[in-house]
Amino acid sequence: MPENTLVNSSDVPQDASETGARPAGTSRRSLLVRGGVIGGAAALLSACTSTASSSTGNASGGAASGDDLLAQIIRNKKVRLGVDLTFAPLQFRDSSNEPTGYSVELSKMIFADLDVEIEWVEMEFSQLFAGLVSGRFDMAGIPATILPSRAQQVLFSTQPAFIESNVVLVRPGLSLTSEAQLNDPGITIAVLSGSSQEAAVPLLYPKATIKSLGNQEAIQDVANGQSDVSLLSEFNIADALEQYPGLTVLPGASSLVDINTYFVPAGQWGLKSYIDNALLYYTSHGTLRGMWNQWVGDAARAAGLPTVPVNLPYLATFPASA
């Protein structure tokens, strides 16, 4: 397969999005579960090619009106994936400065069967939706929460890529015993700008003061006592507790759980279908479960945090020998 390439993009207009963080040089173990590759690419190509126009794309590089993007990707042997590589263990650069993490490795697997080169178009997570709409890349290379406001701009996959439970991170010296205490004018909650947490906090805790920051800035704000708490995904918490020992976690079940998955340009049903098929395949084979535990789940459970891999519940009814 051709080598992946990485480019930067800093001139994209702002919009909404989110996710979680660990610096390069992380101690996260290398991915053990690779899974099988997806069959049926030839059938998909045939179906897509029959409906694709002869256009080679618009000026920004995206698919022209009427052109099937999946067919174009296969034809050009290249896919451009929009990413923010500052959210380990989901997506980050390793000690060799190469993109990796749960979402990155999953994206590599999804496109492996097409034998196309991946170009990682890097930008801030909050720019990804506007970047896709403006044609800066072909599709998101990292999953995002399926906010209804986002679904007005893009087409989300039907299948989840991961399930994100949220945890309340508490500043040093602050004693809280229940979530109800967060709904207070004297409480300041730091959240990631453009995130699903930013959208949910005003509904969950309308009396609290909200401070929207970058991902690491939100954690640091709580660690420094400038904010009282932060509502974070479970994949952020283990690293935050390790980096800032004075932080604590509010006990109890998560009040907010998000479905995260890939998104493609509006109207690109062929590419969505391919992503749906890939995620369903990897879910049924237990690949997503193994990858999640490798990158996120094992560390989260060791820290006593809730975490749930993507699984098919009806598979639990199969006998062990099946």
C-alpha beads as a LAMMPS data file, in Angstrom:
LAMMPS data file: protein, C-alpha beads

322 atoms
321 bonds

1 atom types
1 bond types

-500.0 500.0 xlo xhi
-500.0 500.0 ylo yhi
-500.0 500.0 zlo zhi

Masses

1 110.0

Atoms # bond

1 1 1 0.000 0.000 0.000
2 1 1 1.303 3.522 -0.723
3 1 1 2.709 5.394 2.239
4 1 1 0.451 7.804 4.122
5 1 1 1.210 11.511 3.924
6 1 1 0.505 14.344 6.329
7 1 1 -0.275 17.951 5.492
8 1 1 -1.235 20.933 7.626
9 1 1 -4.211 23.237 7.041
10 1 1 -4.554 26.402 9.093
11 1 1 -6.683 28.563 6.812
12 1 1 -10.053 26.854 7.305
13 1 1 -13.005 28.856 8.732
14 1 1 -14.106 28.010 12.289
15 1 1 -16.968 25.663 13.147
16 1 1 -17.928 23.142 15.813
17 1 1 -16.535 19.756 17.017
18 1 1 -14.621 17.838 19.798
19 1 1 -12.546 14.884 21.521
20 1 1 -9.400 13.878 24.053
21 1 1 -5.330 14.176 24.803
22 1 1 -1.877 12.644 25.408
23 1 1 1.444 14.100 24.198
24 1 1 3.711 12.529 21.601
25 1 1 5.962 9.889 23.076
26 1 1 2.999 8.292 24.842
27 1 1 3.514 4.961 26.526
28 1 1 0.406 3.544 24.913
29 1 1 1.085 0.037 23.662
30 1 1 1.209 -0.551 19.927
31 1 1 -1.962 -1.790 18.336
32 1 1 -2.377 -5.570 18.642
33 1 1 -5.682 -6.097 16.934
34 1 1 -5.600 -5.386 13.220
35 1 1 -8.699 -7.342 12.163
36 1 1 -9.596 -8.572 8.724
37 1 1 -10.043 -6.421 5.656
38 1 1 -13.405 -5.661 4.185
39 1 1 -14.632 -7.719 1.280
40 1 1 -16.811 -6.512 -1.503
41 1 1 -14.827 -3.445 -2.588
42 1 1 -15.113 -4.517 -6.222
43 1 1 -18.903 -4.646 -5.987
44 1 1 -19.001 -1.246 -4.380
45 1 1 -16.693 0.154 -7.044
46 1 1 -18.870 -1.244 -9.810
47 1 1 -22.019 0.238 -8.292
48 1 1 -20.400 3.608 -7.661
49 1 1 -18.702 3.833 -11.050
50 1 1 -21.995 3.227 -12.842
51 1 1 -23.482 6.331 -11.224
52 1 1 -20.428 8.581 -11.071
53 1 1 -20.055 11.467 -13.504
54 1 1 -16.934 12.010 -15.559
55 1 1 -15.970 15.082 -13.522
56 1 1 -12.533 15.055 -11.891
57 1 1 -13.558 17.289 -8.979
58 1 1 -13.933 20.956 -8.197
59 1 1 -11.233 23.574 -7.713
60 1 1 -10.777 22.752 -4.032
61 1 1 -10.224 19.083 -4.784
62 1 1 -13.584 17.792 -3.560
63 1 1 -16.065 15.822 -5.611
64 1 1 -17.958 17.905 -8.142
65 1 1 -21.736 18.006 -8.068
66 1 1 -23.047 14.647 -9.276
67 1 1 -19.689 12.869 -8.900
68 1 1 -19.620 9.906 -6.541
69 1 1 -16.834 10.525 -4.023
70 1 1 -16.129 6.849 -3.283
71 1 1 -15.665 6.171 -7.000
72 1 1 -13.399 9.197 -7.258
73 1 1 -11.266 8.027 -4.309
74 1 1 -10.865 4.593 -5.866
75 1 1 -10.113 6.084 -9.267
76 1 1 -7.500 8.526 -7.926
77 1 1 -5.961 6.000 -5.498
78 1 1 -5.998 8.657 -2.773
79 1 1 -8.217 9.817 0.086
80 1 1 -7.781 13.013 2.081
81 1 1 -8.794 12.636 5.738
82 1 1 -9.316 15.643 8.002
83 1 1 -7.780 15.141 11.453
84 1 1 -6.729 16.867 14.657
85 1 1 -3.767 14.891 15.978
86 1 1 -3.711 16.378 19.488
87 1 1 -6.139 13.995 21.194
88 1 1 -4.349 10.902 22.447
89 1 1 -5.047 8.066 22.796
90 1 1 -7.592 8.552 20.012
91 1 1 -5.388 10.425 17.559
92 1 1 -1.863 11.784 18.028
93 1 1 1.696 11.565 16.720
94 1 1 3.940 8.822 18.091
95 1 1 7.611 9.176 19.022
96 1 1 8.456 8.975 15.304
97 1 1 6.009 11.817 14.580
98 1 1 3.703 9.449 12.701
99 1 1 -0.104 9.672 13.095
100 1 1 -1.495 6.893 15.289
101 1 1 -4.106 6.162 17.964
102 1 1 -7.441 4.378 18.038
103 1 1 -9.151 6.546 15.410
104 1 1 -6.130 6.796 13.101
105 1 1 -5.490 3.042 13.107
106 1 1 -9.182 2.387 12.512
107 1 1 -9.157 4.789 9.552
108 1 1 -6.131 2.986 8.101
109 1 1 -7.974 -0.334 8.363
110 1 1 -11.135 1.022 6.751
111 1 1 -9.269 2.175 3.653
112 1 1 -6.779 -0.709 3.491
113 1 1 -9.056 -2.792 1.266
114 1 1 -9.230 0.010 -1.315
115 1 1 -5.418 0.198 -1.575
116 1 1 -5.448 3.992 -1.598
117 1 1 -2.947 6.486 -0.225
118 1 1 -4.119 8.403 2.843
119 1 1 -3.305 12.092 3.090
120 1 1 -3.802 13.375 6.655
121 1 1 -5.067 16.967 6.425
122 1 1 -4.387 18.377 9.864
123 1 1 -6.344 21.223 11.491
124 1 1 -7.972 22.093 14.820
125 1 1 -10.903 19.848 15.647
126 1 1 -13.228 22.856 15.793
127 1 1 -12.493 23.499 12.092
128 1 1 -13.256 20.034 10.770
129 1 1 -16.911 20.515 9.848
130 1 1 -16.314 23.794 8.029
131 1 1 -13.249 22.226 6.413
132 1 1 -15.286 19.343 5.027
133 1 1 -18.066 21.603 3.784
134 1 1 -15.500 23.802 1.986
135 1 1 -13.879 20.768 0.318
136 1 1 -10.496 20.872 2.078
137 1 1 -10.597 17.093 2.483
138 1 1 -12.774 14.154 1.433
139 1 1 -14.102 12.983 4.816
140 1 1 -13.293 13.064 8.502
141 1 1 -10.431 10.762 9.457
142 1 1 -11.525 10.799 13.106
143 1 1 -15.013 10.213 14.552
144 1 1 -17.098 12.939 16.202
145 1 1 -20.268 13.089 18.279
146 1 1 -23.452 12.921 16.212
147 1 1 -24.887 16.296 17.245
148 1 1 -28.101 17.090 15.289
149 1 1 -26.704 20.529 14.428
150 1 1 -23.758 18.853 12.722
151 1 1 -26.019 16.476 10.797
152 1 1 -27.432 19.533 9.030
153 1 1 -24.037 20.041 7.380
154 1 1 -22.653 16.535 6.898
155 1 1 -23.682 12.898 6.567
156 1 1 -22.822 10.733 9.584
157 1 1 -22.212 6.994 9.416
158 1 1 -25.059 4.927 10.854
159 1 1 -22.631 2.656 12.735
160 1 1 -20.790 3.913 15.860
161 1 1 -17.001 4.039 15.866
162 1 1 -16.824 4.404 19.650
163 1 1 -19.019 5.153 22.651
164 1 1 -17.895 8.056 24.796
165 1 1 -18.868 8.236 28.459
166 1 1 -18.167 11.494 30.264
167 1 1 -16.623 12.027 33.693
168 1 1 -16.565 15.054 36.011
169 1 1 -12.989 16.064 36.828
170 1 1 -12.754 18.072 40.081
171 1 1 -10.132 20.664 41.054
172 1 1 -7.805 20.085 44.029
173 1 1 -9.354 20.990 47.372
174 1 1 -12.976 21.025 46.190
175 1 1 -15.244 18.513 47.894
176 1 1 -18.242 17.427 45.836
177 1 1 -20.486 14.469 46.573
178 1 1 -23.088 14.638 43.792
179 1 1 -23.687 16.032 40.333
180 1 1 -26.539 18.155 41.668
181 1 1 -23.948 20.403 43.301
182 1 1 -22.678 21.464 39.871
183 1 1 -25.879 23.357 39.123
184 1 1 -24.780 26.388 41.133
185 1 1 -23.796 29.946 40.111
186 1 1 -20.638 29.564 42.178
187 1 1 -19.409 26.628 40.085
188 1 1 -17.306 27.195 36.961
189 1 1 -17.195 24.342 34.448
190 1 1 -14.407 24.236 31.847
191 1 1 -15.280 22.465 28.593
192 1 1 -13.680 21.907 25.226
193 1 1 -14.767 24.611 22.795
194 1 1 -17.138 23.303 20.122
195 1 1 -17.623 19.974 21.886
196 1 1 -20.721 17.975 22.750
197 1 1 -19.898 18.732 26.393
198 1 1 -20.116 22.444 25.628
199 1 1 -23.574 21.847 24.140
200 1 1 -24.757 19.648 27.030
201 1 1 -23.509 21.567 30.087
202 1 1 -26.006 24.488 29.779
203 1 1 -28.833 21.929 29.758
204 1 1 -27.467 19.771 32.568
205 1 1 -26.275 22.597 34.818
206 1 1 -27.997 25.828 33.670
207 1 1 -26.994 27.844 36.754
208 1 1 -23.271 27.091 36.474
209 1 1 -20.711 29.319 34.766
210 1 1 -19.248 27.814 31.577
211 1 1 -15.727 28.436 30.339
212 1 1 -14.908 27.215 26.809
213 1 1 -11.241 26.399 26.244
214 1 1 -8.950 24.090 24.300
215 1 1 -8.799 20.485 25.452
216 1 1 -5.548 20.652 27.435
217 1 1 -6.309 24.205 28.555
218 1 1 -9.576 23.020 30.147
219 1 1 -7.764 20.341 32.133
220 1 1 -5.049 22.774 33.198
221 1 1 -7.652 25.336 34.212
222 1 1 -9.159 22.836 36.657
223 1 1 -5.738 21.654 37.855
224 1 1 -4.761 25.277 38.588
225 1 1 -8.027 25.959 40.427
226 1 1 -9.223 28.565 37.914
227 1 1 -12.230 26.371 37.090
228 1 1 -13.965 24.071 39.536
229 1 1 -14.649 21.079 37.302
230 1 1 -14.450 19.885 33.721
231 1 1 -16.737 17.447 31.958
232 1 1 -14.392 15.160 30.044
233 1 1 -14.487 11.938 28.058
234 1 1 -13.180 8.879 29.851
235 1 1 -10.205 8.623 27.494
236 1 1 -8.927 11.960 28.835
237 1 1 -9.182 11.149 32.516
238 1 1 -6.440 8.542 33.077
239 1 1 -3.814 10.824 31.556
240 1 1 -5.138 13.893 33.400
241 1 1 -4.961 12.141 36.766
242 1 1 -1.438 10.960 36.008
243 1 1 -0.296 14.408 34.932
244 1 1 -2.043 16.329 37.733
245 1 1 -2.188 14.134 40.875
246 1 1 -4.285 16.689 42.823
247 1 1 -7.301 16.205 40.542
248 1 1 -10.120 13.878 41.543
249 1 1 -13.124 12.298 39.824
250 1 1 -16.694 12.825 40.991
251 1 1 -18.035 9.342 41.849
252 1 1 -21.185 7.974 40.265
253 1 1 -22.505 7.001 36.870
254 1 1 -21.933 9.237 33.859
255 1 1 -24.810 11.617 33.087
256 1 1 -23.746 12.014 29.469
257 1 1 -22.903 9.315 26.935
258 1 1 -22.155 10.140 23.294
259 1 1 -22.098 8.106 20.090
260 1 1 -19.105 9.047 17.921
261 1 1 -18.624 8.090 14.298
262 1 1 -17.226 9.211 10.938
263 1 1 -18.827 11.850 8.747
264 1 1 -18.711 12.456 4.994
265 1 1 -19.976 15.282 2.746
266 1 1 -23.750 15.648 2.547
267 1 1 -25.206 13.533 -0.253
268 1 1 -22.243 11.125 -0.524
269 1 1 -24.272 7.998 0.197
270 1 1 -21.846 5.614 -1.525
271 1 1 -18.967 6.606 0.758
272 1 1 -21.257 6.500 3.803
273 1 1 -22.373 2.996 2.828
274 1 1 -18.757 1.860 2.572
275 1 1 -17.935 3.273 6.036
276 1 1 -21.101 1.721 7.502
277 1 1 -20.160 -1.653 6.080
278 1 1 -16.597 -1.422 7.402
279 1 1 -17.653 -0.460 10.933
280 1 1 -20.308 -3.182 11.062
281 1 1 -17.773 -5.745 9.863
282 1 1 -15.175 -4.744 12.456
283 1 1 -17.813 -4.650 15.186
284 1 1 -19.098 -8.139 14.397
285 1 1 -15.558 -9.517 14.368
286 1 1 -14.736 -7.973 17.750
287 1 1 -12.041 -5.777 16.205
288 1 1 -13.460 -2.520 17.571
289 1 1 -13.743 -4.052 21.027
290 1 1 -10.136 -5.212 20.965
291 1 1 -8.843 -1.897 19.630
292 1 1 -10.816 0.122 22.180
293 1 1 -9.514 -1.949 25.072
294 1 1 -5.973 -1.630 23.738
295 1 1 -6.008 2.135 23.337
296 1 1 -8.592 3.285 25.900
297 1 1 -10.563 0.674 27.841
298 1 1 -7.825 -1.069 29.825
299 1 1 -6.394 2.205 31.134
300 1 1 -9.859 3.603 31.911
301 1 1 -10.903 0.520 33.868
302 1 1 -7.612 0.534 35.765
303 1 1 -8.467 4.069 36.872
304 1 1 -11.954 2.955 37.943
305 1 1 -13.695 4.774 35.096
306 1 1 -16.718 3.647 33.045
307 1 1 -15.933 2.562 29.501
308 1 1 -17.882 0.494 26.971
309 1 1 -16.462 -0.868 23.688
310 1 1 -18.698 -0.960 20.629
311 1 1 -20.329 -4.374 20.440
312 1 1 -23.357 -6.078 18.920
313 1 1 -25.633 -7.054 21.839
314 1 1 -27.321 -9.893 19.983
315 1 1 -23.967 -11.659 19.585
316 1 1 -24.109 -12.365 23.328
317 1 1 -26.893 -14.874 22.644
318 1 1 -24.570 -17.074 20.564
319 1 1 -23.192 -20.170 22.310
320 1 1 -19.489 -20.056 23.165
321 1 1 -18.707 -22.645 20.479
322 1 1 -20.391 -20.619 17.722

Bonds

1 1 1 2
2 1 2 3
3 1 3 4
4 1 4 5
5 1 5 6
6 1 6 7
7 1 7 8
8 1 8 9
9 1 9 10
10 1 10 11
11 1 11 12
12 1 12 13
13 1 13 14
14 1 14 15
15 1 15 16
16 1 16 17
17 1 17 18
18 1 18 19
19 1 19 20
20 1 20 21
21 1 21 22
22 1 22 23
23 1 23 24
24 1 24 25
25 1 25 26
26 1 26 27
27 1 27 28
28 1 28 29
29 1 29 30
30 1 30 31
31 1 31 32
32 1 32 33
33 1 33 34
34 1 34 35
35 1 35 36
36 1 36 37
37 1 37 38
38 1 38 39
39 1 39 40
40 1 40 41
41 1 41 42
42 1 42 43
43 1 43 44
44 1 44 45
45 1 45 46
46 1 46 47
47 1 47 48
48 1 48 49
49 1 49 50
50 1 50 51
51 1 51 52
52 1 52 53
53 1 53 54
54 1 54 55
55 1 55 56
56 1 56 57
57 1 57 58
58 1 58 59
59 1 59 60
60 1 60 61
61 1 61 62
62 1 62 63
63 1 63 64
64 1 64 65
65 1 65 66
66 1 66 67
67 1 67 68
68 1 68 69
69 1 69 70
70 1 70 71
71 1 71 72
72 1 72 73
73 1 73 74
74 1 74 75
75 1 75 76
76 1 76 77
77 1 77 78
78 1 78 79
79 1 79 80
80 1 80 81
81 1 81 82
82 1 82 83
83 1 83 84
84 1 84 85
85 1 85 86
86 1 86 87
87 1 87 88
88 1 88 89
89 1 89 90
90 1 90 91
91 1 91 92
92 1 92 93
93 1 93 94
94 1 94 95
95 1 95 96
96 1 96 97
97 1 97 98
98 1 98 99
99 1 99 100
100 1 100 101
101 1 101 102
102 1 102 103
103 1 103 104
104 1 104 105
105 1 105 106
106 1 106 107
107 1 107 108
108 1 108 109
109 1 109 110
110 1 110 111
111 1 111 112
112 1 112 113
113 1 113 114
114 1 114 115
115 1 115 116
116 1 116 117
117 1 117 118
118 1 118 119
119 1 119 120
120 1 120 121
121 1 121 122
122 1 122 123
123 1 123 124
124 1 124 125
125 1 125 126
126 1 126 127
127 1 127 128
128 1 128 129
129 1 129 130
130 1 130 131
131 1 131 132
132 1 132 133
133 1 133 134
134 1 134 135
135 1 135 136
136 1 136 137
137 1 137 138
138 1 138 139
139 1 139 140
140 1 140 141
141 1 141 142
142 1 142 143
143 1 143 144
144 1 144 145
145 1 145 146
146 1 146 147
147 1 147 148
148 1 148 149
149 1 149 150
150 1 150 151
151 1 151 152
152 1 152 153
153 1 153 154
154 1 154 155
155 1 155 156
156 1 156 157
157 1 157 158
158 1 158 159
159 1 159 160
160 1 160 161
161 1 161 162
162 1 162 163
163 1 163 164
164 1 164 165
165 1 165 166
166 1 166 167
167 1 167 168
168 1 168 169
169 1 169 170
170 1 170 171
171 1 171 172
172 1 172 173
173 1 173 174
174 1 174 175
175 1 175 176
176 1 176 177
177 1 177 178
178 1 178 179
179 1 179 180
180 1 180 181
181 1 181 182
182 1 182 183
183 1 183 184
184 1 184 185
185 1 185 186
186 1 186 187
187 1 187 188
188 1 188 189
189 1 189 190
190 1 190 191
191 1 191 192
192 1 192 193
193 1 193 194
194 1 194 195
195 1 195 196
196 1 196 197
197 1 197 198
198 1 198 199
199 1 199 200
200 1 200 201
201 1 201 202
202 1 202 203
203 1 203 204
204 1 204 205
205 1 205 206
206 1 206 207
207 1 207 208
208 1 208 209
209 1 209 210
210 1 210 211
211 1 211 212
212 1 212 213
213 1 213 214
214 1 214 215
215 1 215 216
216 1 216 217
217 1 217 218
218 1 218 219
219 1 219 220
220 1 220 221
221 1 221 222
222 1 222 223
223 1 223 224
224 1 224 225
225 1 225 226
226 1 226 227
227 1 227 228
228 1 228 229
229 1 229 230
230 1 230 231
231 1 231 232
232 1 232 233
233 1 233 234
234 1 234 235
235 1 235 236
236 1 236 237
237 1 237 238
238 1 238 239
239 1 239 240
240 1 240 241
241 1 241 242
242 1 242 243
243 1 243 244
244 1 244 245
245 1 245 246
246 1 246 247
247 1 247 248
248 1 248 249
249 1 249 250
250 1 250 251
251 1 251 252
252 1 252 253
253 1 253 254
254 1 254 255
255 1 255 256
256 1 256 257
257 1 257 258
258 1 258 259
259 1 259 260
260 1 260 261
261 1 261 262
262 1 262 263
263 1 263 264
264 1 264 265
265 1 265 266
266 1 266 267
267 1 267 268
268 1 268 269
269 1 269 270
270 1 270 271
271 1 271 272
272 1 272 273
273 1 273 274
274 1 274 275
275 1 275 276
276 1 276 277
277 1 277 278
278 1 278 279
279 1 279 280
280 1 280 281
281 1 281 282
282 1 282 283
283 1 283 284
284 1 284 285
285 1 285 286
286 1 286 287
287 1 287 288
288 1 288 289
289 1 289 290
290 1 290 291
291 1 291 292
292 1 292 293
293 1 293 294
294 1 294 295
295 1 295 296
296 1 296 297
297 1 297 298
298 1 298 299
299 1 299 300
300 1 300 301
301 1 301 302
302 1 302 303
303 1 303 304
304 1 304 305
305 1 305 306
306 1 306 307
307 1 307 308
308 1 308 309
309 1 309 310
310 1 310 311
311 1 311 312
312 1 312 313
313 1 313 314
314 1 314 315
315 1 315 316
316 1 316 317
317 1 317 318
318 1 318 319
319 1 319 320
320 1 320 321
321 1 321 322
